[in-house]
Amino acid sequence: MSSSPRIAVLASGRGSNLAALLDARERGELPVEFVLVGSDKADAGALRLAEAANIPTLALDPRSYPDRRAFDLDLFARVAASDADWLVLAGFMRVIDGEALRPWVGRVINIHPSLLPKYRGLHTHRRALEAGDAEHGASVHFVTAELDGGPVIAQARLAIAPGDDEQRLAQRLLPLEHRLLPAVLGLLAGGRLQWQAGNVRCDERPLTAPLQLGARGLE
């Protein structure tokens, strides 16, 4: 791997987590090279952010493929062609086919808006509120073929306030997501974090519990 790891990003939406990664790089906190931003939606805001930052972009329409597997195989072949070292899923709203993912296992991370293993899948803020949870949060995990089921690397926690509804909770969590994802990618870029046979190691020691985002970063 090069001294500046090459990063590809997949996103389906406006790209706020991508923006946080780009901002961290501009501040000198994230020594990486972004080589591709791809999306399953041609109008995704993430693509416009990438274009403004002179990062190559890719938009593929899943409806033009015979099935999900065909789309994922083509998408991941194009990601591989970018020579990316790591792939970051930053609001990529698709379940990835296991065959397409297999060559990348251990090199893909995803940010998910819940304290995994709670609330895999969609509508996480609503589900946390309906369950009467005292806290909510976000997790960054290694991606496996199991939906939001790979080993959790780090989490950010947020107390649920009495006045929170789904939208307000999501808005309050977002700034923590924007700190969490760059912090984890920074560990990867610095060689401090490794995937080893389905387990996570940090600073050459097994990670027995997810790192937690505190005022000074990951602890």
N, C-alpha and C positions, 0 to 999 in steps of 0.2 A: 504494500500500500504506500502511496506517495506521502510526502511530508504534509501536503494539504489534501486530505481525503476528498474524493469526488462524490457529491451528493446529488441524487435524483429525488424529486418530490412528486407525489401524486395528491391531487386535491380536487374536490368536486364543487366547492363553493367559493365564497368571496375571498378566501385566502388569508384570513387574519393570522393564523398560525404560521403560514409562510412569511407574512410580513414581519412577524416577531423574529423568525430565523434570520431574515435579511437584515433587520435592524441590529441584531446581535453581531452579525458579521461586520457590519459597518462600524460598530463600536470597538471592533478588535477583540471581541470576546469569543468568537467562533471561527477558528482558522480552517475554513473549508472552502471548497470551490463547488458552486452549484452548476451542474452540467445539464440538467433537464428539469422542466416542470411539465407534467402531463396531467390530463384530465379526461373524464368521460363526458364532459359538457363543454361545448365550444364557447359558450358565453360565460364560463367560470371566471370570477374576478381574479382568481389566482393566476390565470394565464396573463391577464393584463398587468399584474404586478411583475411577473417574470419578464414580460416584454420590456417594461420600463427599466428593468435592471439588466437588460441585455443577456438574459438567460434563454437558451433554446427552449421552445415549447412544443407540445404535442397534444392534439385533441383527437380522440377517436370516438366514434358513435357506436355504442353497443348494439344499436338496432340494425346496423349494417352487417352484423355477423350472425351466423346460423344459431349460435348458442353462447352461453356465458364462457364456457371453456375456450372456444375459438377466440373470443375477444381477449380473454386474459392471456392466452399464449402469445398472441400478437403483441399485446401491450408490453408484456414482460420481455419479449424478444427485442423490442425497441428500447426499453430501458437498458437491457444488457448492451445494446449497441452504443449507448452513451458512455460506456466504460465506467459507470458509477461503481464506487466501492460500497456505498450504503444507499438504501432506499427508505425514505420517510413518508409515511402516510399521514397527511395533515388535513384531516377532514375528507378523506376519500371514502365515499359512501357506498362501497360495494364489498361483497364477500368474495374473496379471491379463490379461484380454483386451486386445489392442492397440487396438481401437476405443474401448473405455471409457477407456483410459489416454491416448489421443492428446491431448485438450485439456489434460492435466495435465503432459505431458512438460516437464521443467525445473522442476517445482514439487513433485516427489515424491522423498523420500529413503527408503532402507531400510537397516537394519542387518542384517548377515549374519555368522554366526560362522565365518569363514575369512579367510585372506589372499587375497582375490580377485586374480587370476582363478582361483586354486586352489579346487577343491571347491565349485562351484556346486551348489545343490540341498540335499539332506538329508544327515544323518549325517556332518557335517563333522568332528567330533571323532574319530570312529572312523576315518574315511578318513585323517586326518593321522597317527594312530597307526600304522595299517596300512602307511602309506608310509614309516614310519621318519623322519618329519620332525623336525628339530631345534627348530623353533619353530612356533607356531600363532598365531591371532589373530582379530581381528574387523575388518570393513570397513563403512564407511558409503558408500553410492554413490547417485547419481541413478538413478532407475528408468526403464528402457525396456521394450519388449515382450520383449526377450531375457532369459531367466531369469538373474537375478543378473549381468546383463551390462552395465549402464550404467556411465558413468565413475565411477571410485573417487575419493572426496573425501579420505578420511582412514582410517587404520588404527591399531590397537593390537596390539602384538606381545607374545608370551609364550613364554619358553623351555619346551619340553616336558621334564618331569622324569622320571627313570628309573622312579619309582613311579606315574606317571600311568596311569589307565585312562580310559575314555570319560567316566564320571561325574565323576571328580575333575578332569579337564581342563576339562570344561564349568563346574564350580564355580569353578575358579581363574580362568577367563576372564571370568566374569560381572561382577565388579567393574570390569574394564577396559571392558566394554561400557557399563556404567552411567556411566562418565566420558566415553566417546567420543561417544555419541549427543547428550547435552546440549551438548557442546563444538561439534559440527558445527552443531546447530540454532542455537546462539548466533551463529555466524558468519553464518548465513543471516538471522537476525533483525536483525543489525547491518548488513546490506547489504554485507558484506565478501566474500560468495561469490555467484557468478552462473553460470548455465548459458548458454552462448553457442554456438549452432549445434553442439551435441553435445560441446562442450568446456567445461572448468571453468576459471573465473577466480577468483583470490583476491587481494584488495587490488589489483584492476585489472590483474593480471598472469596470464598463462596458468599453470595449475598443471601442471607437467611430470611430477610424481610425487606420489603421495598424501601428504598431511600425516601426520605421525606423532605419536602421543600420547606425551608425555614427562611427567616429574614435574611440570612447570609448565603442562601443557596441550598444545595442538597446536603443533607446530613444523614 
